[in-house]
Amino acid sequence: MTVNMRYGRQGLDIELPDDANVQVLHLNPTPQLSEPAQQLDRSLYNPIGTPPLAELAAGRSNACIVISDITRPIPTELLVSPLLEILESAGLRRDDILILVATGLHREATQAEVVEMLGPHIAANYHIESHQARDRASHVALGSTPGGIPALIDRRYAEADLHILVSLVEPHLFAGYSGGRKTICPGLAATETILGFHSPRLIEDAAAITGNIGTNPADAEAWHVARLAGGADFTVNCTLNEQRQITGIFCGHLTEAALAAMALAERQSKIILNEPVDITITSNAGYPLDLTFYQAIKAATAAAQITRPGGSIIICQENAEGIGNEEYTELMLSVDDPHQYIQHALATGENHIDQWALHQLEKVLRQHRIYNYSTGIPPEQQRELFVEPVDSVEVGLEQALSKHGPDATIAVIPEGPYVMPCLASDRVGRMSVPQMKEEYHELY
């Protein structure tokens, strides 16, 4: 059996034994919007829970449009172009419009990435800047959440007259779903706020998992920070299918539009299994998500939801840019025992930049072995990242089958963390987004 896995830009064909006990988990088939530009136009003028953007923009002195960085495969140019037209038609000059890249603690967007995301016309004719979390002076303090997280938000957004968020809504490994409020926290937050959002306390919580809202403390904290920041006047949310085609566009109110997008993201991504499997083979969704090992915890965490304790996870990821940023790389290469390190962090509350990613990986390693195929990181260095390097996915499967036996059950997830596998007995398997929202309606 040949299965094509998302890997870099080109993909990776893997060969599985014909007699293996395999199930391949894809995103649920969801048709692309036949006319996404027209659907966006309709949604901009008939939004969910707010007046149309044209009405909101009238009389405003300036506007800040927030977009995701290159790590999200969102069709930014298509979504942003009509926003700019509406703002200018409402009387805003180009000099009064700022496009702000919500980088969180990621690096600044390069000029080439700006052109890739927004197209040459927008890149050449509009002010485009990146959020810089480490520059404390460029943020304003807006209070603290019930969980004690300080809301330090990019001054350019906080002080804008009109706030617009553009985001992709998809399953998120510990906040339930991405998009909406996460564009603000952690997207536009200062280091101190981001560390609070990624604290050992929140990462360790059993309810902080993919697809869970309501009882999820990380989801709740993101909403609290976003509301302290004043929320947003208007949002544009989209969902994508396995071919990265737009399946839904939801414009309007920060909460209502996001929840509508989450409901579609759930329907197209959630795959429910009755029993866990022995072995899960997954990707890290290919370019751009698998540019660095830093993002690999998304693949590992998703796979762990359906892999039995003691089972094996095999990940393929290109990692063309290596391990990740300097701080994450230094952290990973400085730790000898991840379990001891995280237990110390839980006992003391000690927290460092990107420690959360190690914490997520360590949680998976408590119960699973991870085999890793990567052409971007040398094998000896992969071992320092607490994974077992293999020369191919097939070699990794041979090793896993030698451990679990020839009758081992195998799940294959070609799209990686864009698929949301879960067990029927889990909360995410039992309940839908609308049901979770209704259960905790006071939060939403």
MODA-V293101 format. One record per residue. RES is the residue in one small letter. D_LAST is the distance of its C-alpha to the last C-alpha in whole Angstrom. Layout:
[[RES D_LAST] [RES D_LAST]]
This chain:
[[m 45] [t 44] [v 40] [n 39] [m 37] [r 35] [y 37] [g 37] [r 38] [q 40] [g 39] [l 41] [d 43] [i 43] [e 45] [l 44] [p 47] [d 48] [d 48] [a 45] [n 42] [v 39] [q 36] [v 35] [l 31] [h 30] [l 27] [n 27] [p 29] [t 26] [p 28] [q 28] [l 28] [s 31] [e 31] [p 28] [a 29] [q 29] [q 26] [l 24] [d 26] [r 25] [s 21] [l 22] [y 24] [n 21] [p 18] [i 14] [g 13] [t 16] [p 19] [p 22] [l 22] [a 26] [e 25] [l 23] [a 25] [a 28] [g 30] [r 28] [s 30] [n 29] [a 26] [c 24] [i 23] [v 22] [i 23] [s 23] [d 26] [i 29] [t 27] [r 25] [p 27] [i 25] [p 27] [t 27] [e 30] [l 29] [l 25] [v 26] [s 30] [p 28] [l 26] [l 29] [e 31] [i 29] [l 29] [e 32] [s 33] [a 31] [g 33] [l 32] [r 35] [r 34] [d 35] [d 32] [i 30] [l 29] [i 27] [l 26] [v 26] [a 23] [t 25] [g 24] [l 27] [h 28] [r 31] [e 32] [a 32] [t 36] [q 37] [a 38] [e 34] [v 33] [v 36] [e 34] [m 31] [l 32] [g 35] [p 38] [h 38] [i 34] [a 36] [a 39] [n 38] [y 34] [h 33] [i 32] [e 31] [s 29] [h 27] [q 29] [a 27] [r 30] [d 31] [r 30] [a 31] [s 29] [h 26] [v 25] [a 23] [l 20] [g 20] [s 18] [t 15] [p 15] [g 17] [g 20] [i 19] [p 21] [a 19] [l 22] [i 21] [d 24] [r 26] [r 26] [y 22] [a 22] [e 25] [a 25] [d 24] [l 22] [h 20] [i 19] [l 18] [v 19] [s 18] [l 19] [v 16] [e 18] [p 18] [h 18] [l 20] [f 18] [a 14] [g 14] [y 14] [s 15] [g 15] [g 12] [r 11] [k 14] [t 17] [i 16] [c 16] [p 19] [g 20] [l 21] [a 21] [a 24] [t 26] [e 25] [t 21] [i 22] [l 24] [g 21] [f 19] [h 21] [s 23] [p 25] [r 23] [l 19] [i 22] [e 23] [d 21] [a 21] [a 17] [a 17] [i 18] [t 18] [g 15] [n 14] [i 10] [g 8] [t 12] [n 13] [p 13] [a 14] [d 11] [a 9] [e 12] [a 12] [w 8] [h 10] [v 13] [a 12] [r 11] [l 14] [a 16] [g 15] [g 13] [a 15] [d 16] [f 16] [t 16] [v 18] [n 17] [c 19] [t 20] [l 24] [n 26] [e 29] [q 31] [r 28] [q 28] [i 25] [t 24] [g 21] [i 20] [f 17] [c 17] [g 15] [h 11] [l 10] [t 7] [e 8] [a 11] [a 10] [l 9] [a 12] [a 14] [m 13] [a 14] [l 17] [a 17] [e 17] [r 20] [q 22] [s 22] [k 22] [i 25] [i 26] [l 29] [n 30] [e 32] [p 32] [v 35] [d 37] [i 37] [t 34] [i 36] [t 33] [s 33] [n 31] [a 30] [g 33] [y 33] [p 31] [l 29] [d 32] [l 34] [t 34] [f 34] [y 31] [q 29] [a 30] [i 28] [k 25] [a 28] [a 29] [t 26] [a 25] [a 29] [a 28] [q 26] [i 29] [t 32] [r 33] [p 34] [g 38] [g 37] [s 37] [i 35] [i 37] [i 35] [c 37] [q 36] [e 38] [n 37] [a 39] [e 38] [g 39] [i 37] [g 34] [n 34] [e 37] [e 35] [y 33] [t 37] [e 39] [l 36] [m 37] [l 40] [s 41] [v 39] [d 42] [d 40] [p 36] [h 36] [q 37] [y 36] [i 32] [q 33] [h 35] [a 31] [l 29] [a 32] [t 32] [g 29] [e 31] [n 29] [h 30] [i 29] [d 29] [q 29] [w 26] [a 27] [l 30] [h 28] [q 27] [l 30] [e 31] [k 29] [v 30] [l 34] [r 34] [q 34] [h 35] [r 38] [i 37] [y 39] [n 39] [y 41] [s 41] [t 43] [g 42] [i 42] [p 46] [p 46] [e 47] [q 44] [q 41] [r 43] [e 42] [l 38] [f 39] [v 39] [e 42] [p 43] [v 45] [d 47] [s 45] [v 42] [e 45] [v 47] [g 44] [l 43] [e 47] [q 46] [a 43] [l 45] [s 48] [k 46] [h 44] [g 47] [p 48] [d 46] [a 42] [t 39] [i 38] [a 35] [v 35] [i 32] [p 33] [e 30] [g 29] [p 25] [y 24] [v 25] [m 22] [p 25] [c 24] [l 26] [a 25] [s 25] [d 22] [r 18] [v 18] [g 21] [r 20] [m 16] [s 15] [v 11] [p 11] [q 12] [m 10] [k 7] [e 9] [e 10] [y 7] [h 5] [e 6] [l 4] [y 0]]
